[in-house]
Amino acid sequence: MYLEEKIELLKKQVLINADIFPAIEADMEALTDKIRQVTRKELSPISLCKLYGFKETKFKPSLHTLNVLSNFCGYKSWKKFCELT
C-alpha cells in the first residue's frame, strides 16, 4: 500500500518528531541516529536521502522503511499509520 499522500504525511510527521524542519541533506545522518535510538531499528542515511528527495531513485520506499518510520512516529506499523491518519 503506497499512498502518496500518506507517505508525504509520514515524512512530515517524522521531521516533526525529530525536531528537524526544514530538512536538509546534512540532517539525514542525525535523523538516522534518532530513528535508531527510538525504534532500535536501522535505516541508512541514503534511504532517507532518497525518501526526502536529496538523492535520485526510481523506486518507492520499501515497506521496511515505511514500517520503521511509522514506529518512530508511535504507530505499530505502516498499515496502522494509514488506518489512523
MODELLER restraints for C-alpha pairs under 7 A, 6 or more apart:
rsr = mdl.restraints
at = mdl.atoms
rsr.add(forms.Gaussian(group=physical.xy_distance, feature=features.Distance(at['CA:6:A'], at['CA:82:A']), mean=6.47, stdev=0.5))
rsr.add(forms.Gaussian(group=physical.xy_distance, feature=features.Distance(at['CA:13:A'], at['CA:73:A']), mean=6.75, stdev=0.5))
rsr.add(forms.Gaussian(group=physical.xy_distance, feature=features.Distance(at['CA:14:A'], at['CA:69:A']), mean=6.72, stdev=0.5))
rsr.add(forms.Gaussian(group=physical.xy_distance, feature=features.Distance(at['CA:14:A'], at['CA:73:A']), mean=6.20, stdev=0.5))
rsr.add(forms.Gaussian(group=physical.xy_distance, feature=features.Distance(at['CA:15:A'], at['CA:21:A']), mean=6.14, stdev=0.5))
rsr.add(forms.Gaussian(group=physical.xy_distance, feature=features.Distance(at['CA:17:A'], at['CA:73:A']), mean=6.68, stdev=0.5))
rsr.add(forms.Gaussian(group=physical.xy_distance, feature=features.Distance(at['CA:18:A'], at['CA:31:A']), mean=6.80, stdev=0.5))
rsr.add(forms.Gaussian(group=physical.xy_distance, feature=features.Distance(at['CA:18:A'], at['CA:34:A']), mean=6.89, stdev=0.5))
rsr.add(forms.Gaussian(group=physical.xy_distance, feature=features.Distance(at['CA:25:A'], at['CA:49:A']), mean=6.47, stdev=0.5))
rsr.add(forms.Gaussian(group=physical.xy_distance, feature=features.Distance(at['CA:25:A'], at['CA:54:A']), mean=6.10, stdev=0.5))
rsr.add(forms.Gaussian(group=physical.xy_distance, feature=features.Distance(at['CA:28:A'], at['CA:45:A']), mean=5.27, stdev=0.5))
rsr.add(forms.Gaussian(group=physical.xy_distance, feature=features.Distance(at['CA:28:A'], at['CA:48:A']), mean=6.26, stdev=0.5))
rsr.add(forms.Gaussian(group=physical.xy_distance, feature=features.Distance(at['CA:28:A'], at['CA:49:A']), mean=6.53, stdev=0.5))
rsr.add(forms.Gaussian(group=physical.xy_distance, feature=features.Distance(at['CA:29:A'], at['CA:45:A']), mean=5.40, stdev=0.5))
rsr.add(forms.Gaussian(group=physical.xy_distance, feature=features.Distance(at['CA:32:A'], at['CA:43:A']), mean=6.15, stdev=0.5))
rsr.add(forms.Gaussian(group=physical.xy_distance, feature=features.Distance(at['CA:32:A'], at['CA:44:A']), mean=6.49, stdev=0.5))
rsr.add(forms.Gaussian(group=physical.xy_distance, feature=features.Distance(at['CA:32:A'], at['CA:45:A']), mean=5.94, stdev=0.5))
rsr.add(forms.Gaussian(group=physical.xy_distance, feature=features.Distance(at['CA:35:A'], at['CA:72:A']), mean=6.07, stdev=0.5))
rsr.add(forms.Gaussian(group=physical.xy_distance, feature=features.Distance(at['CA:36:A'], at['CA:42:A']), mean=5.71, stdev=0.5))
rsr.add(forms.Gaussian(group=physical.xy_distance, feature=features.Distance(at['CA:38:A'], at['CA:72:A']), mean=6.23, stdev=0.5))
rsr.add(forms.Gaussian(group=physical.xy_distance, feature=features.Distance(at['CA:39:A'], at['CA:71:A']), mean=6.47, stdev=0.5))
rsr.add(forms.Gaussian(group=physical.xy_distance, feature=features.Distance(at['CA:39:A'], at['CA:72:A']), mean=5.95, stdev=0.5))
rsr.add(forms.Gaussian(group=physical.xy_distance, feature=features.Distance(at['CA:41:A'], at['CA:68:A']), mean=6.86, stdev=0.5))
rsr.add(forms.Gaussian(group=physical.xy_distance, feature=features.Distance(at['CA:43:A'], at['CA:65:A']), mean=6.86, stdev=0.5))
rsr.add(forms.Gaussian(group=physical.xy_distance, feature=features.Distance(at['CA:49:A'], at['CA:55:A']), mean=5.42, stdev=0.5))
rsr.add(forms.Gaussian(group=physical.xy_distance, feature=features.Distance(at['CA:50:A'], at['CA:56:A']), mean=6.06, stdev=0.5))
rsr.add(forms.Gaussian(group=physical.xy_distance, feature=features.Distance(at['CA:50:A'], at['CA:57:A']), mean=6.11, stdev=0.5))
rsr.add(forms.Gaussian(group=physical.xy_distance, feature=features.Distance(at['CA:51:A'], at['CA:61:A']), mean=6.54, stdev=0.5))
rsr.add(forms.Gaussian(group=physical.xy_distance, feature=features.Distance(at['CA:66:A'], at['CA:78:A']), mean=5.59, stdev=0.5))
rsr.add(forms.Gaussian(group=physical.xy_distance, feature=features.Distance(at['CA:67:A'], at['CA:77:A']), mean=4.90, stdev=0.5))
rsr.add(forms.Gaussian(group=physical.xy_distance, feature=features.Distance(at['CA:67:A'], at['CA:78:A']), mean=4.67, stdev=0.5))
rsr.add(forms.Gaussian(group=physical.xy_distance, feature=features.Distance(at['CA:70:A'], at['CA:76:A']), mean=6.91, stdev=0.5))
rsr.add(forms.Gaussian(group=physical.xy_distance, feature=features.Distance(at['CA:70:A'], at['CA:77:A']), mean=5.67, stdev=0.5))
rsr.add(forms.Gaussian(group=physical.xy_distance, feature=features.Distance(at['CA:70:A'], at['CA:78:A']), mean=5.42, stdev=0.5))
rsr.add(forms.Gaussian(group=physical.xy_distance, feature=features.Distance(at['CA:70:A'], at['CA:81:A']), mean=6.21, stdev=0.5))
rsr.add(forms.Gaussian(group=physical.xy_distance, feature=features.Distance(at['CA:71:A'], at['CA:77:A']), mean=6.15, stdev=0.5))
rsr.add(forms.Gaussian(group=physical.xy_distance, feature=features.Distance(at['CA:75:A'], at['CA:81:A']), mean=5.80, stdev=0.5))
